[in-house]
Amino acid sequence: MKYPKDTLTIMTELVQIKDANNLGNLHGGRLMYWMDICSAIAASKLAESPVVTASVDNVSFHEPINVGDVLTIESKVTRTFRTSMEVYLEIWVHKDYGKRKVKSNDAYFTFVSLNNEGKPAPLNLELIPETDHDKKLYDGALRRRQVRLVLGGRMKVEDANELRALFFHDK
Ligand SMILES: CC(C)(COP(=O)(O)OP(=O)(O)OC[C@H]1O[C@@H](n2cnc3c(N)ncnc32)[C@H](O)[C@@H]1OP(=O)(O)O)[C@@H](O)C(=O)NCCC(=O)NCCS
């Protein structure tokens, strides 16, 4: 048994010229790279095994991030399934030498636990949501999983019972 806080991973990065485009803004791809690393660490804390990124949900960048800004990326596992788990990330930008802290974006990544042969391995571990925020994330995770599996062509829309409940009132 584990709690989401057991997987909490916080990564801090200073945005340097090599990370930015000609306008001095952080490349989106560089931020995605840091997000992937931070969330993979959170996932492997849960799984205690190697993990691989299975999917990344829609990511929107709300706030330009400039050279000299400091970023913190916070990741934690929200819910486990058979071999996969969902990780929630929040990205904060510390501007003007820390005088202002603004949220850049958040995101959900899905990771799969692997065995020594590199095949998906059952997690066999219960994740217990503790705080109200953890419980909210946990409750929404099944619905988000079905959305991404349907969009990824891995689940038939008629099998997505959580989504049916949202859109249809079956008798
Ligand atoms: C992800 C991967 C391990 C799935 O392997 P697979 O042979 O399809 O195995 P399965 O069908 O048993 O699926 C394993 C889990 O992955 C999940 N999964 C697969 N594709 C997914 C997707 N697009 N979104 C979310 N979860 C996904 C399945 O739902 C399943 O989860 P569950 O066991 O908790 O129900 C495999 O597709 C892979 O290795 N992909 C490449 C990963 C990679 O290289 N990532 C880095 C990209 S740069």
The ligand as an SDF file (V2000), in Angstrom:
LIG
                    3D

 48 50  0  0  0  0  0  0  0  0999 V2000
    2.9670    1.2000  -23.6110 C   0  0  0  0  0  0  0  0  0  0  0  0
    3.3130   -0.2420  -23.9650 C   0  0  0  0  0  0  0  0  0  0  0  0
    4.2650   -0.8050  -22.9300 C   0  0  0  0  0  0  0  0  0  0  0  0
    2.0020   -1.0470  -23.9410 C   0  0  0  0  0  0  0  0  0  0  0  0
    2.3430   -2.3690  -24.2830 O   0  0  0  0  0  0  0  0  0  0  0  0
    1.2790   -3.4240  -24.8740 P   0  0  0  0  0  0  0  0  0  0  0  0
    2.0450   -4.5420  -25.4290 O   0  0  0  0  0  0  0  0  0  0  0  0
    0.2970   -2.7260  -25.7290 O   0  0  0  0  0  0  0  0  0  0  0  0
    0.6330   -3.9740  -23.5400 O   0  0  0  0  0  0  0  0  0  0  0  0
   -0.8780   -3.9810  -23.0380 P   0  0  0  0  0  0  0  0  0  0  0  0
   -1.8920   -3.9980  -24.1250 O   0  0  0  0  0  0  0  0  0  0  0  0
   -0.9130   -5.0840  -22.0110 O   0  0  0  0  0  0  0  0  0  0  0  0
   -1.0120   -2.5730  -22.2760 O   0  0  0  0  0  0  0  0  0  0  0  0
   -0.3120   -2.3330  -21.0870 C   0  0  0  0  0  0  0  0  0  0  0  0
   -0.9040   -1.1200  -20.4270 C   0  0  0  0  0  0  0  0  0  0  0  0
   -0.6380    0.0160  -21.2220 O   0  0  0  0  0  0  0  0  0  0  0  0
   -1.8140    0.7910  -21.2960 C   0  0  0  0  0  0  0  0  0  0  0  0
   -1.7640    1.5920  -22.5070 N   0  0  0  0  0  0  0  0  0  0  0  0
   -1.3850    1.1900  -23.7120 C   0  0  0  0  0  0  0  0  0  0  0  0
   -1.4880    2.2100  -24.5870 N   0  0  0  0  0  0  0  0  0  0  0  0
   -1.9400    3.2640  -23.8910 C   0  0  0  0  0  0  0  0  0  0  0  0
   -2.2620    4.6070  -24.2370 C   0  0  0  0  0  0  0  0  0  0  0  0
   -2.1450    5.0730  -25.4710 N   0  0  0  0  0  0  0  0  0  0  0  0
   -2.7080    5.4230  -23.2570 N   0  0  0  0  0  0  0  0  0  0  0  0
   -2.8200    4.9780  -21.9920 C   0  0  0  0  0  0  0  0  0  0  0  0
   -2.5340    3.7130  -21.6010 N   0  0  0  0  0  0  0  0  0  0  0  0
   -2.1070    2.8740  -22.5570 C   0  0  0  0  0  0  0  0  0  0  0  0
   -2.9240   -0.2410  -21.3420 C   0  0  0  0  0  0  0  0  0  0  0  0
   -4.1800    0.3300  -21.0220 O   0  0  0  0  0  0  0  0  0  0  0  0
   -2.4330   -1.2000  -20.2880 C   0  0  0  0  0  0  0  0  0  0  0  0
   -2.7660   -0.6870  -19.0030 O   0  0  0  0  0  0  0  0  0  0  0  0
   -3.4100   -1.6370  -17.8400 P   0  0  0  0  0  0  0  0  0  0  0  0
   -2.5950   -2.8930  -17.8020 O   0  0  0  0  0  0  0  0  0  0  0  0
   -3.2740   -0.8410  -16.5840 O   0  0  0  0  0  0  0  0  0  0  0  0
   -4.8310   -1.9030  -18.2330 O   0  0  0  0  0  0  0  0  0  0  0  0
    3.9200   -0.3780  -25.4040 C   0  0  0  0  0  0  0  0  0  0  0  0
    2.9980    0.0960  -26.3530 O   0  0  0  0  0  0  0  0  0  0  0  0
    5.2130    0.3900  -25.5450 C   0  0  0  0  0  0  0  0  0  0  0  0
    6.2730   -0.0670  -25.1570 O   0  0  0  0  0  0  0  0  0  0  0  0
    5.1480    1.6040  -26.1470 N   0  0  0  0  0  0  0  0  0  0  0  0
    6.3270    2.4340  -26.3410 C   0  0  0  0  0  0  0  0  0  0  0  0
    6.6220    3.2100  -25.0700 C   0  0  0  0  0  0  0  0  0  0  0  0
    7.7500    4.1940  -25.2740 C   0  0  0  0  0  0  0  0  0  0  0  0
    8.7190    3.8910  -25.9240 O   0  0  0  0  0  0  0  0  0  0  0  0
    7.5870    5.3780  -24.6840 N   0  0  0  0  0  0  0  0  0  0  0  0
    8.4920    6.4340  -24.8810 C   0  0  0  0  0  0  0  0  0  0  0  0
    8.0930    7.1510  -26.1280 C   0  0  0  0  0  0  0  0  0  0  0  0
    9.3200    8.2710  -26.6460 S   0  0  0  0  0  0  0  0  0  0  0  0
  1  2  1  0
  2  3  1  0
  2  4  1  0
  2 36  1  0
  4  5  1  0
  5  6  1  0
  6  7  2  0
  6  8  1  0
  6  9  1  0
  9 10  1  0
 10 11  2  0
 10 12  1  0
 10 13  1  0
 13 14  1  0
 14 15  1  0
 15 16  1  0
 15 30  1  0
 16 17  1  0
 17 18  1  0
 17 28  1  0
 18 19  1  0
 18 27  1  0
 19 20  2  0
 20 21  1  0
 21 22  1  0
 21 27  2  0
 22 23  1  0
 22 24  2  0
 24 25  1  0
 25 26  2  0
 26 27  1  0
 28 29  1  0
 28 30  1  0
 30 31  1  0
 31 32  1  0
 32 33  2  0
 32 34  1  0
 32 35  1  0
 36 37  1  0
 36 38  1  0
 38 39  2  0
 38 40  1  0
 40 41  1  0
 41 42  1  0
 42 43  1  0
 43 44  2  0
 43 45  1  0
 45 46  1  0
 46 47  1  0
 47 48  1  0
M  END
$$$$
